[in-house]
Amino acid sequence: MGIYHAGFVIFVLCLISLIYNREWFFYLSIFFIPFSNTAVLNIGANSISLPFLLVVVNFIYYMLRIGFRLGIGYNKSAKWAYLHVFLIFMVVNLSALMPFYIDGDLLVLDRYNYLVTYAPPIPLKPSMQYITQLIYFQVGLWFATYLMGEITTMAKWLRVVKFLLASGVFISLWGLFEFSSYYIGVEFPVFHSYVYRDWE
């Protein structure tokens, strides 16, 4: 198991903020949502991303809060939003069952094939890939539901938007640096990415 130094350091600093300032941890979780390629742990050929770990920590904190309060807090003014999220949850979960009851009777394009320019048709059958994608979607859906209960004032909504915009600007500038480094001859810091190791 390898540790990605940049992601690991950021994750530890976020945990420290959780201990000393819960509100700052909340906003840092929002800020690092676009950092999908910033991994913390590398297990085999798979990595665990920083946003996923921060959402998991938020989930654990939320569950502990429910346990101590013996109740689920929610934003009553967002009841219609909760309804729409629940409908999305049901539609996606029913769709995820489709490979199980079709079981190869339908051909789909294999977009995960090693051939980039051509996706051959393959029978749609159950696979672990559909389960993991469903889990990631459900985690994201839970986080959206959590945000609806956590953000109760317009001022907090504005702060969340500002953190997301700041994160988007940073990611864009970092992408521009990565793009420019090729042309100016600067070695781009990849922080021991397993993707680069697999291509060697």
TORVOGU-452894 format. One record per residue: x, y, z of N, C-alpha, C in turn; residue in one letter. Coordinates in steps of 0.1 Angstrom, whole numbers, padded with zeros to 4 digits, always signed. Layout:
XYZXYZXYZA...
***
This chain:
+0009-0012+0000+0000+0000+0000+0009+0012+0000M+0008+0020-0010+0016+0033-0011+0008+0044-0006G+0014+0055-0001+0008+0067+0004+0011+0078-0006I+0001+0085-0011+0004+0097-0019+0006+0108-0010Y+0018+0114-0010+0022+0124+0000+0013+0136+0000H+0010+0142-0011+0002+0154-0011-0012+0151-0006A-0019+0141-0010-0032+0138-0005-0032+0134+0009G-0022+0127+0013-0021+0122+0028-0020+0134+0037F-0011+0144+0033-0009+0156+0041-0022+0164+0042V-0028+0166+0031-0041+0174+0031-0051+0167+0039I-0052+0154+0038-0062+0146+0046-0060+0148+0061F-0047+0147+0065-0044+0148+0079-0047+0162+0084V-0044+0173+0076-0047+0186+0080-0063+0188+0081L-0070+0182+0073-0085+0183+0073-0090+0176+0086C-0084+0165+0090-0088+0158+0102-0085+0167+0114L-0074+0174+0114-0071+0183+0125-0081+0194+0126I-0085+0199+0114-0096+0209+0114-0109+0204+0120S-0112+0191+0117-0124+0185+0123-0124+0185+0138L-0112+0183+0144-0111+0182+0158-0112+0196+0164I-0105+0206+0158-0105+0219+0164-0115+0229+0159Y-0120+0227+0147-0130+0236+0141-0139+0229+0131N-0150+0224+0135-0159+0216+0127-0163+0223+0114R-0166+0236+0116-0170+0244+0104-0160+0245+0093E-0147+0246+0097-0137+0246+0087-0135+0233+0080W-0137+0222+0087-0137+0209+0081-0148+0208+0070F-0159+0213+0074-0171+0213+0064-0167+0220+0051F-0161+0232+0052-0158+0240+0040-0146+0234+0033Y-0137+0228+0040-0126+0221+0033-0131+0209+0025L-0141+0202+0031-0147+0191+0024-0153+0196+0011S-0159+0207+0011-0165+0213-0001-0154+0217-0011I-0143+0223-0006-0133+0228-0014-0126+0217-0022F-0124+0206-0015-0116+0195-0022-0125+0185-0030F-0138+0188-0032-0146+0179-0040-0141+0177-0054I-0136+0188-0061-0131+0185-0075-0117+0178-0075P-0111+0176-0064-0097+0170-0064-0098+0155-0065F-0105+0150-0075-0107+0136-0077-0095+0128-0079S-0084+0134-0085-0072+0126-0088-0062+0127-0076N-0066+0134-0066-0057+0135-0054-0060+0123-0045T-0051+0113-0046-0054+0101-0038-0046+0102-0025A-0051+0094-0015-0045+0093-0002-0039+0079+0000V-0046+0069-0004-0040+0056-0003-0040+0049-0017L-0030+0040-0019-0029+0033-0031-0028+0018-0027N-0038+0010-0030-0039-0004-0027-0039-0012-0040I-0027-0018-0043-0026-0025-0056-0027-0016-0067G-0036-0018-0077-0038-0009-0088-0049+0001-0086A-0055+0001-0074-0066+0010-0071-0062+0021-0061N-0068+0032-0062-0065+0043-0053-0077+0048-0046S-0076+0053-0034-0087+0059-0027-0086+0074-0027I-0095+0081-0033-0093+0096-0036-0096+0104-0023S-0091+0116-0023-0092+0125-0012-0107+0129-0010L-0115+0133-0020-0129+0137-0018-0137+0125-0012P-0134+0113-0016-0142+0101-0011-0139+0100+0004F-0127+0101+0008-0124+0099+0022-0130+0110+0030L-0130+0122+0025-0136+0133+0033-0151+0131+0034L-0157+0126+0024-0172+0124+0025-0174+0113+0035V-0166+0102+0035-0167+0091+0044-0166+0096+0059V-0156+0105+0061-0155+0111+0075-0167+0119+0078V-0172+0127+0069-0185+0134+0072-0196+0124+0075N-0197+0113+0068-0207+0103+0070-0206+0097+0084F-0194+0094+0088-0192+0088+0102-0196+0099+0112I-0192+0111+0110-0195+0122+0120-0211+0123+0120Y-0217+0122+0109-0232+0124+0108-0239+0112+0115Y-0234+0100+0113-0239+0088+0120-0238+0089+0135M-0226+0094+0140-0223+0095+0154-0233+0106+0160L-0235+0116+0152-0244+0127+0157-0258+0122+0158R-0262+0114+0149-0276+0107+0149-0277+0098+0161I-0266+0090+0164-0266+0081+0175-0267+0088+0188G-0260+0099+0190-0261+0106+0203-0274+0114+0205F-0279+0119+0193-0292+0126+0194-0304+0117+0193R-0302+0105+0188-0313+0095+0187-0324+0101+0177L-0319+0107+0167-0328+0112+0157-0321+0118+0145G-0328+0119+0133-0322+0124+0121-0326+0138+0119I-0317+0147+0118-0320+0161+0116-0321+0164+0101G-0331+0171+0097-0333+0175+0083-0338+0189+0082Y-0336+0195+0070-0341+0208+0068-0355+0208+0062N-0365+0212+0070-0379+0211+0067-0382+0219+0054K-0375+0230+0052-0378+0239+0041-0373+0232+0028S-0366+0222+0028-0361+0215+0016-0368+0202+0014A-0380+0201+0018-0387+0188+0017-0389+0183+0003K-0391+0193-0007-0393+0189-0021-0380+0184-0027W-0369+0191-0022-0356+0186-0027-0353+0172-0022A-0357+0169-0010-0355+0155-0004-0363+0145-0013Y-0375+0149-0017-0383+0141-0025-0377+0138-0038L-0371+0148-0045-0365+0146-0058-0352+0137-0056H-0345+0139-0046-0333+0131-0043-0337+0116-0041V-0348+0114-0034-0353+0100-0032-0357+0094-0045F-0364+0102-0053-0368+0096-0066-0356+0092-0075L-0346+0101-0075-0334+0098-0082-0327+0085-0076I-0327+0084-0063-0322+0072-0057-0329+0059-0061F-0342+0060-0062-0350+0048-0066-0348+0045-0081M-0348+0055-0090-0346+0052-0104-0332+0046-0107V-0322+0052-0100-0308+0047-0103-0306+0033-0097V-0312+0030-0086-0311+0017-0080-0318+0006-0088N-0330+0010-0093-0337+0001-0102-0330-0002-0115L-0323+0009-0120-0316+0008-0133-0303-0001-0130S-0298+0000-0118-0286-0009-0115-0289-0023-0115A-0302-0027-0113-0306-0041-0113-0308-0046-0127L-0308-0037-0137-0311-0041-0151-0301-0052-0156M-0288-0051-0154-0279-0062-0159-0283-0076-0153P-0289-0076-0141-0292-0089-0135-0304-0096-0141F-0314-0088-0145-0326-0095-0151-0325-0095-0166Y-0316-0087-0172-0314-0089-0187-0304-0101-0189I-0293-0101-0181-0283-0112-0181-0279-0117-0195D-0274-0107-0203-0268-0110-0215-0277-0110-0227G-0289-0107-0226-0299-0107-0237-0298-0094-0245D-0290-0084-0240-0289-0071-0247-0275-0068-0249L-0271-0063-0261-0258-0059-0264-0256-0044-0262L-0244-0041-0255-0241-0027-0252-0226-0025-0257V-0223-0012-0258-0209-0009-0263-0200-0009-0251L-0189-0016-0252-0179-0017-0242-0170-0005-0242D-0173+0005-0235-0165+0017-0235-0153+0016-0226R-0151+0005-0219-0139+0003-0211-0129-0006-0218Y-0132-0009-0231-0122-0017-0238-0109-0009-0240N-0098-0016-0242-0085-0010-0244-0084-0002-0257Y-0093-0005-0267-0094+0002-0279-0101+0015-0277L-0094+0026-0279-0100+0039-0276-0110+0044-0287V-0106+0041-0299-0114+0046-0310-0126+0037-0314T-0127+0025-0308-0138+0016-0312-0142+0008-0300Y-0155+0009-0297-0161+0001-0286-0169-0010-0291A-0165-0023-0290-0172-0034-0295-0184-0037-0287P-0195-0042-0293-0207-0046-0286-0205-0059-0278P-0209-0059-0265-0208-0070-0256-0221-0073-0249I-0224-0085-0245-0236-0088-0238-0236-0081-0224P-0247-0075-0221-0249-0068-0208-0251-0079-0197L-0241-0080-0189-0242-0090-0178-0238-0084-0165K-0242-0089-0153-0238-0084-0140-0223-0084-0139P-0217-0073-0133-0203-0073-0130-0201-0064-0117S-0189-0066-0112-0185-0058-0100-0185-0043-0103M-0182-0040-0115-0181-0026-0119-0194-0019-0117Q-0205-0025-0120-0218-0018-0118-0221-0016-0103Y-0216-0025-0095-0219-0024-0080-0210-0013-0075I-0197-0012-0078-0189-0001-0073-0193+0012-0078T-0198+0013-0091-0203+0026-0096-0215+0030-0088Q-0224+0021-0085-0236+0024-0078-0233+0029-0064L-0223+0023-0057-0218+0027-0044-0213+0041-0044I-0205+0044-0054-0200+0058-0055-0211+0068-0057Y-0221+0064-0066-0232+0073-0068-0240+0075-0055F-0243+0064-0048-0250+0065-0035-0243+0074-0025Q-0230+0073-0025-0222+0081-0015-0224+0096-0019V-0223+0099-0032-0225+0113-0036-0239+0118-0034G-0249+0109-0036-0263+0113-0033-0265+0115-0018L-0259+0107-0010-0260+0109+0004-0254+0123+0008W-0242+0126+0002-0236+0139+0005-0244+0150+0001F-0251+0149-0010-0260+0160-0015-0272+0162-0005A-0277+0150+0000-0288+0151+0010-0283+0157+0023T-0270+0153+0027-0264+0159+0039-0262+0174+0038Y-0259+0179+0026-0257+0193+0024-0270+0201+0026L-0281+0194+0021-0294+0201+0022-0298+0203+0037M-0294+0194+0045-0297+0195+0060-0287+0204+0067G-0274+0205+0062-0264+0212+0068-0264+0227+0065E-0268+0230+0053-0268+0244+0048-0282+0250+0050I-0284+0258+0061-0297+0262+0064-0299+0277+0062T-0288+0285+0059-0290+0299+0057-0284+0303+0043T-0288+0314+0038-0283+0319+0025-0269+0323+0026M-0264+0328+0038-0250+0331+0040-0241+0319+0038A-0246+0308+0044-0238+0296+0043-0238+0290+0029K-0249+0291+0022-0249+0288+0007-0239+0296-0001W-0239+0309+0002-0229+0317-0005-0215+0313-0002L-0212+0310+0010-0198+0306+0014-0195+0293+0007R-0204+0283+0006-0202+0271-0001-0199+0273-0016V-0207+0282-0022-0205+0285-0036-0191+0292-0038V-0187+0301-0029-0174+0307-0030-0162+0297-0029K-0164+0287-0020-0154+0277-0018-0153+0268-0031F-0165+0265-0037-0165+0257-0049-0158+0265-0061L-0162+0278-0062-0156+0286-0072-0141+0287-0071L-0136+0289-0058-0122+0290-0055-0115+0277-0059A-0121+0266-0056-0116+0253-0059-0115+0251-0074S-0126+0255-0081-0126+0254-0096-0115+0262-0102G-0112+0274-0097-0102+0283-0102-0088+0276-0100V-0086+0271-0088-0073+0264-0085-0071+0252-0094F-0081+0244-0096-0080+0232-0105-0077+0236-0119I-0083+0247-0124-0081+0252-0137-0067+0257-0139S-0062+0264-0129-0048+0269-0130-0038+0258-0129L-0041+0248-0121-0032+0236-0120-0032+0229-0133W-0044+0227-0139-0044+0221-0152-0037+0229-0163G-0038+0242-0162-0030+0250-0172-0015+0249-0170L-0011+0247-0157+0003+0245-0154+0008+0232-0159F-0001+0221-0158+0003+0208-0163+0004+0208-0178E-0005+0215-0185-0005+0217-0199+0007+0224-0204F+0010+0235-0197+0022+0244-0201+0035+0238-0198S+0036+0229-0188+0049+0223-0184+0055+0215-0195S+0046+0209-0203+0051+0201-0214+0058+0209-0224Y+0053+0222-0227+0059+0230-0237+0071+0238-0232Y+0071+0241-0219+0083+0249-0214+0094+0239-0209I+0092+0226-0209+0102+0217-0205+0103+0215-0190G+0093+0218-0182+0093+0216-0168+0087+0202-0165V+0093+0195-0156+0088+0182-0152+0076+0184-0143E+0065+0178-0147+0052+0180-0140+0052+0170-0128F+0049+0176-0116+0049+0167-0104+0037+0158-0103P+0039+0145-0104+0028+0136-0105+0025+0129-0091V+0034+0131-0082+0033+0125-0068+0031+0110-0069F+0040+0103-0076+0040+0088-0076+0026+0082-0081H+0021+0088-0091+0008+0083-0096+0009+0069-0101S+0000+0060-0097+0000+0046-0102-0002+0045-0117Y-0010+0055-0122-0012+0055-0137+0001+0056-0145V+0010+0065-0140+0022+0066-0147+0031+0054-0145Y+0030+0047-0134+0038+0035-0132+0033+0024-0141R+0020+0023-0143+0015+0012-0152+0019+0014-0166D+0021+0027-0170+0024+0029-0184+0039+0027-0187W+0047+0026-0177+0061+0025-0179+0065+0011-0184E
***
